[in-house]
Amino acid sequence: MAMGYFPNWTLKTSGAVLPDERLPAGQTVVAGLQHVVAMFGSTVLAPLLMGFDPNVAIFFSGIATLLFFVITRGQLPSYLGSSFAFIGVVLAATGYAGTGPNPNIGVALGGIIACGVVYAVIGAIVQAVGTRWIETLLPPVVTGAVVAAIGLNLTSVAIGMISASPYTKWIALFTVVAVALVAVYGRGLAQRLPVLIGGLAAYILYALTAPSFGAPAIDFGKIGAAAWFGLPHFVAPVFDTKAMALIVPVAIILVAENLGHIKGISVMTGRNFDHLIGRGFIADGLGTVIAGAGGGTGVTTYAENMGVMAVTRVYSTLVFVAAGIIAILLGFSPKFGAVIGTIPVAVLGGLAVVVFGLIAATAGRIWVENKVDFSEPKNLITVATALILGAGDLKLPIFGYELGGIGTATFGAIALYHLLNRRAA
């Protein structure tokens, strides 16, 4: 049990290790490294798809994880990595072409900061009055519709990345198959790292075959020229009201996502963490603000790391302190950033096909697990409308601002559901 602000962690060397228990120091570091590996693929992929520096994203993911640990009083085991919910709105706000550094990254950062502030304010309200109003505002049918709309909204981005030539299309499809095979047939930790392992397999295939098909060869010289240690390339935010209006609605998605993750951790550990939900939102929001202030992506609690906890049955929050510190150290290695920079666009496109598709498919899981009844017209019409608004990227002008497709789908689903829900079933 917690004594004072933080728990008094008791040593545990066998069986399940609960949040207020700890492994020996060496095992804690190794377990933390395993969580870094688990988050690595997605935390690096998200910034690459938005034209952000992956070194900076990794660095701020470590900062956000440590901040989450402190604000949740060391009681809630979670890793905070790059959120994919920001991709669509960041691309819309910056007009990013899909390759190289994003020239308008500052505009995106201002929007990410605004989103984080709104998210933290929501957390403060939840901490004061509870979660009932959130669960009423965002029932599973709405949450699923918004998640599906996000995935579908990114379709054109993924297809654009793989369509340069017939060769890039085949490399992308190989990437998809490699990721799928690892996810389904992998064992142990490998099954938790399909993006990393599948992407590596496609990277090797591209390196071996690209010259034969007239595709650009990988420039390994950049890796040799990069220093082992150096400061991350921080970027200052630019506060543009239109970009902020596009990006702020993502706070609603992060709330729904984080709420589900905290509930899931409660089930895994047998602990009731409802009293920490507000603190979790505040920590996630502040982590997003800090990341946006220096060039990082918005952050969120990671399902990948929940999977590792489920497999290892190690839930000690001290493991995530180790993981956060390791991630910060990785952020200080330009050599690491240079390696990431050599990943071919075709491979990234294949990974994007999988990840964006999984985002959309996650909606089905939300609906099934919550037994959403699609024989009810209010549910069917809410979902149908949100999917088309998101997939078609309907941009809606409001008071001089332009709400992007994800925002239109989000607020449209919320408003339509509650309009239709006024009549008893």
C-alpha positions in Angstrom: 0.0 0.0 0.0 1.1 3.6 -0.6 2.8 5.3 2.3 3.0 9.1 1.8 3.2 10.2 -1.8 4.9 7.2 -3.4 4.5 3.5 -2.5 7.0 1.7 -0.4 8.1 -0.8 -3.1 8.7 -4.3 -1.6 11.2 -6.7 -3.2 9.6 -9.5 -5.3 11.7 -12.1 -7.1 9.1 -14.6 -8.4 5.5 -14.6 -9.6 3.5 -11.5 -10.5 5.2 -8.3 -9.5 2.5 -5.7 -8.7 2.8 -1.9 -9.1 4.0 -1.4 -5.5 6.5 -4.2 -5.7 9.9 -4.2 -7.3 12.4 -6.5 -9.0 16.2 -6.4 -8.0 17.9 -3.4 -9.6 19.5 -5.3 -12.5 16.3 -7.0 -13.5 14.5 -3.7 -13.3 16.8 -2.2 -15.8 16.5 -5.2 -18.1 12.7 -5.1 -17.8 12.8 -1.4 -18.6 14.9 -2.0 -21.7 12.3 -4.5 -22.8 9.6 -1.8 -22.6 11.8 0.5 -24.6 12.1 -2.1 -27.3 8.3 -2.7 -27.2 7.5 1.0 -27.7 10.3 1.6 -30.1 8.6 0.7 -33.5 5.5 2.9 -33.0 7.2 5.7 -31.2 9.7 6.1 -34.0 7.2 5.5 -36.9 4.8 8.2 -35.8 7.3 11.1 -36.0 8.7 9.8 -39.3 5.2 9.8 -40.9 4.8 13.4 -39.7 8.3 14.6 -40.7 9.4 15.0 -37.0 12.8 14.1 -35.7 12.5 10.6 -34.1 15.4 11.3 -31.7 13.4 14.1 -30.2 10.2 12.0 -30.1 12.1 9.3 -28.2 13.6 11.8 -25.8 10.3 13.4 -25.0 8.6 10.0 -24.6 11.1 9.3 -21.8 10.4 12.7 -20.2 6.6 12.1 -20.4 6.9 8.7 -18.9 8.8 10.0 -15.9 6.3 12.8 -15.6 3.4 10.4 -15.7 5.2 8.3 -12.9 5.4 11.4 -10.7 1.9 12.8 -11.2 0.2 9.4 -10.8 2.2 9.0 -7.5 4.2 6.0 -8.8 1.1 3.8 -8.6 0.0 3.4 -12.3 2.3 1.4 -14.6 2.4 3.0 -18.1 4.7 4.1 -20.9 3.9 7.2 -22.9 4.9 7.1 -26.6 4.1 8.9 -29.8 0.4 9.1 -30.4 -0.9 8.2 -33.9 -4.0 10.2 -33.3 -2.1 13.4 -34.3 -0.9 12.2 -37.7 -3.9 13.1 -39.8 -4.3 16.6 -38.3 -0.6 17.4 -38.3 -0.4 16.5 -42.0 -3.4 18.7 -42.7 -2.1 21.6 -40.7 1.4 21.5 -42.2 0.8 20.3 -45.7 3.6 17.8 -45.2 4.6 15.9 -48.4 5.6 12.7 -46.7 9.4 12.7 -47.1 12.2 14.4 -45.2 11.9 16.9 -42.4 8.6 18.7 -42.1 9.3 22.4 -43.0 6.2 23.6 -41.1 6.8 21.6 -37.9 6.5 24.7 -35.7 2.9 25.2 -36.7 2.1 21.6 -35.7 3.9 22.0 -32.4 1.7 25.0 -31.4 -1.4 22.9 -32.1 0.0 20.0 -30.1 0.7 22.2 -27.1 -2.9 23.6 -27.3 -4.2 20.1 -27.5 -2.2 19.1 -24.4 -3.5 22.0 -22.5 -7.1 21.1 -23.2 -6.4 17.5 -22.3 -4.8 18.5 -19.0 -7.8 20.7 -18.2 -10.1 17.8 -18.9 -8.0 15.7 -16.5 -8.3 18.4 -13.8 -12.1 18.3 -14.2 -12.2 14.5 -14.1 -10.0 14.6 -10.9 -12.5 16.9 -9.3 -15.8 15.4 -10.3 -15.1 11.9 -11.6 -15.3 10.1 -14.9 -19.1 9.6 -15.3 -19.5 12.6 -17.6 -16.7 11.4 -19.9 -18.3 8.0 -20.2 -21.7 9.6 -20.9 -20.2 12.0 -23.5 -18.2 9.4 -25.2 -20.1 6.0 -25.2 -18.3 3.1 -26.9 -20.3 3.6 -30.2 -18.9 7.1 -30.5 -15.4 6.3 -29.4 -15.2 3.4 -31.9 -16.6 5.6 -34.7 -13.9 8.3 -34.1 -11.1 5.7 -33.9 -12.2 4.2 -37.2 -12.5 7.7 -38.8 -8.9 8.4 -37.8 -7.6 5.3 -39.4 -9.6 5.8 -42.6 -8.6 9.5 -42.8 -5.0 8.4 -43.2 -5.6 6.0 -46.1 -4.3 8.5 -48.8 -1.1 9.1 -46.8 -0.2 5.4 -46.7 -1.1 4.8 -50.4 0.9 7.9 -51.4 4.0 6.7 -49.7 4.0 3.3 -51.5 3.0 4.4 -55.0 6.3 5.8 -56.4 6.9 2.7 -58.6 5.9 -1.0 -59.0 9.0 -1.9 -56.9 8.0 0.3 -54.0 4.5 -1.2 -54.0 6.0 -4.7 -53.8 8.4 -3.7 -51.0 5.5 -2.2 -49.1 3.4 -5.3 -49.5 6.3 -7.5 -48.4 6.5 -5.2 -45.3 2.8 -5.8 -44.6 3.2 -9.6 -44.9 6.4 -9.6 -42.7 4.7 -7.7 -39.9 1.6 -10.0 -40.1 3.7 -13.2 -40.0 5.6 -12.0 -36.9 2.4 -10.8 -35.2 0.6 -14.2 -35.8 3.4 -16.8 -35.7 6.0 -15.0 -33.4 6.6 -16.3 -29.9 7.4 -14.5 -26.7 8.7 -11.0 -27.0 9.0 -11.3 -30.8 5.2 -11.4 -31.0 5.1 -8.1 -29.2 7.5 -6.5 -31.7 5.9 -7.1 -35.2 6.5 -3.5 -36.4 10.1 -3.6 -35.4 11.0 -7.1 -36.7 8.8 -6.9 -39.9 10.2 -3.5 -40.7 13.8 -4.8 -40.3 13.1 -7.7 -42.6 11.8 -5.3 -45.3 14.7 -2.9 -44.7 17.2 -5.7 -45.4 15.3 -6.8 -48.5 15.3 -3.3 -49.9 19.0 -2.8 -49.2 19.8 -6.0 -51.1 17.5 -5.5 -54.1 17.0 -1.7 -54.6 20.0 -1.2 -57.0 18.7 -4.1 -59.3 15.4 -2.3 -59.7 16.7 1.2 -60.2 15.5 2.4 -56.8 17.7 4.7 -54.7 20.2 2.8 -52.6 20.4 3.3 -48.8 23.1 5.8 -47.9 24.9 4.2 -45.0 27.5 6.9 -45.0 25.2 9.1 -43.0 25.4 6.6 -40.1 29.2 6.5 -40.1 29.3 10.3 -40.1 26.9 10.8 -37.2 28.3 11.3 -33.7 27.4 8.8 -30.9 26.4 11.6 -28.5 24.9 15.0 -29.1 21.9 17.2 -28.1 18.5 16.5 -29.7 17.5 18.9 -32.4 14.9 20.9 -30.6 12.4 23.0 -32.5 10.3 26.0 -31.2 6.5 26.0 -31.6 4.6 28.5 -33.7 1.0 29.3 -32.5 -1.3 29.5 -35.5 -5.0 29.6 -34.7 -6.1 27.6 -37.7 -3.6 24.8 -37.0 -4.6 24.8 -33.3 -8.3 24.5 -34.3 -7.4 21.5 -36.4 -5.3 19.7 -33.8 -7.1 20.4 -30.5 -10.0 17.9 -31.1 -7.4 15.1 -30.8 -7.7 15.7 -27.0 -11.1 13.8 -27.1 -9.4 10.8 -28.7 -6.6 10.8 -26.2 -9.1 10.9 -23.3 -11.0 7.9 -24.7 -7.8 6.0 -25.4 -6.2 6.7 -22.0 -9.4 5.8 -20.2 -9.5 2.4 -21.9 -5.9 1.7 -21.1 -6.2 2.6 -17.4 -9.3 0.4 -17.2 -7.3 -2.4 -18.9 -4.4 -2.1 -16.4 -6.9 -2.3 -13.6 -8.2 -5.6 -14.9 -4.6 -7.0 -15.3 -3.4 -6.0 -11.9 -6.6 -6.5 -9.9 -6.3 -3.0 -8.6 -8.9 -0.2 -8.9 -7.2 2.8 -10.5 -10.3 5.0 -11.0 -9.0 7.5 -8.5 -5.9 8.0 -10.7 -7.8 8.5 -14.0 -7.8 12.3 -13.7 -4.1 12.4 -12.7 -3.4 10.1 -15.7 -5.1 12.6 -18.1 -3.3 15.6 -16.5 0.1 13.8 -16.8 -0.6 12.8 -20.4 -1.7 16.3 -21.3 1.3 18.0 -19.6 3.6 15.4 -21.3 2.1 16.4 -24.7 2.6 20.1 -23.9 6.3 19.6 -22.9 6.9 17.5 -26.1 5.3 20.1 -28.3 7.4 22.8 -26.7 10.6 21.2 -28.0 9.8 19.4 -31.2 8.3 16.1 -30.1 5.0 14.5 -31.0 2.0 14.3 -28.7 2.1 11.4 -26.4 -0.3 8.7 -25.1 -0.2 5.6 -22.9 0.9 2.6 -25.0 -1.0 -0.6 -25.6 2.3 -2.2 -26.7 3.7 -1.9 -23.2 0.5 -3.1 -21.7 1.0 -6.3 -23.8 4.5 -6.7 -22.4 3.1 -6.4 -18.8 0.4 -9.0 -19.6 3.1 -11.5 -20.9 5.7 -10.9 -18.2 3.2 -10.2 -15.3 5.7 -7.5 -14.1 3.7 -4.4 -13.3 6.2 -2.6 -11.1 6.1 1.1 -11.8 9.8 1.3 -11.1 10.4 -0.6 -14.4 8.9 2.4 -16.2 11.3 4.8 -14.5 14.1 2.7 -16.0 12.4 2.7 -19.4 12.0 6.5 -19.3 15.7 7.0 -18.5 16.8 4.7 -21.2 14.6 6.5 -23.8 16.1 9.9 -22.7 19.6 8.5 -23.2 18.7 7.3 -26.7 17.5 10.8 -27.5 21.1 12.0 -27.0 22.5 9.8 -29.8 22.6 11.3 -33.3 23.9 7.9 -34.5 20.6 6.4 -33.5 18.8 9.1 -35.4 20.9 8.5 -38.5 20.1 4.8 -38.5 16.4 5.7 -38.4 16.9 8.2 -41.2 18.0 5.5 -43.6 14.7 3.7 -43.6 13.3 3.7 -47.1 9.9 5.4 -47.8 8.6 2.2 -49.3 9.2 0.4 -46.0 7.6 3.2 -44.0 4.7 3.1 -46.3 4.2 -0.6 -45.7 4.3 0.0 -42.0 1.8 2.8 -42.4 -0.6 0.5 -44.2 -0.6 -1.9 -41.3 -0.6 0.7 -38.5 -3.3 2.9 -40.0 -5.4 -0.1 -40.8 -5.1 -1.4 -37.3 -6.2 2.0 -35.9 -9.4 1.7 -38.0 -9.8 -2.0 -37.1 -9.5 -1.2 -33.4 -13.0 0.3 -33.6 -14.4 -3.2 -34.2 -12.9 -4.4 -31.0 -14.3 -1.5 -29.1 -17.8 -2.2 -30.4 -17.6 -6.0 -29.9 -16.2 -5.7 -26.3 -18.9 -3.2 -25.3 -21.7 -5.1 -27.1 -22.7 -2.1 -29.3 -26.1 -2.9 -30.8 -26.1 -2.0 -34.5 -29.7 -2.9 -34.9 -30.3 0.5 -33.2 -30.5 3.2 -35.9 -28.9 5.8 -33.7 -25.8 3.7 -33.4 -25.7 2.7 -37.1 -26.2 6.3 -38.4 -23.7 7.8 -36.0 -21.0 5.3 -37.1 -21.8 5.5 -40.8 -21.7 9.3 -40.8 -18.4 9.5 -38.9 -16.7 7.0 -41.2 -17.5 8.9 -44.3 -16.7 12.3 -42.8 -13.3 11.0 -41.7 -12.5 8.9 -44.8 -13.5 11.7 -47.1 -11.6 14.3 -45.0 -14.5 16.7 -45.0 -13.1 20.1 -44.0 -15.7 22.3 -42.3 -15.3 26.1 -42.1 -16.4 27.4 -38.7 -16.2 31.1 -37.7 -13.2 31.6 -40.0 -11.4 28.4 -39.0 -11.3 25.2 -40.9 -12.0 22.0 -39.0 -10.3 19.0 -40.6 -11.8 15.6 -41.4 -10.9 14.0 -38.1 -12.3 16.9 -36.1 -15.5 17.0 -38.2 -15.9 13.2 -37.7 -15.2 13.5 -33.9 -17.6 16.4 -33.1 -20.1 15.1 -35.7 -20.3 11.7 -34.1 -20.7 13.2 -30.6 -23.4 15.7 -31.6 -25.3 13.2 -33.9 -25.3 10.5 -31.3 -26.7 12.7 -28.5 -29.2 14.2 -30.8 -30.5 10.8 -31.8 -30.2 9.4 -28.2 -32.9 11.8 -26.9 -35.5 9.4 -28.0 -35.9 6.2 -25.8 -35.1 3.0 -27.6 
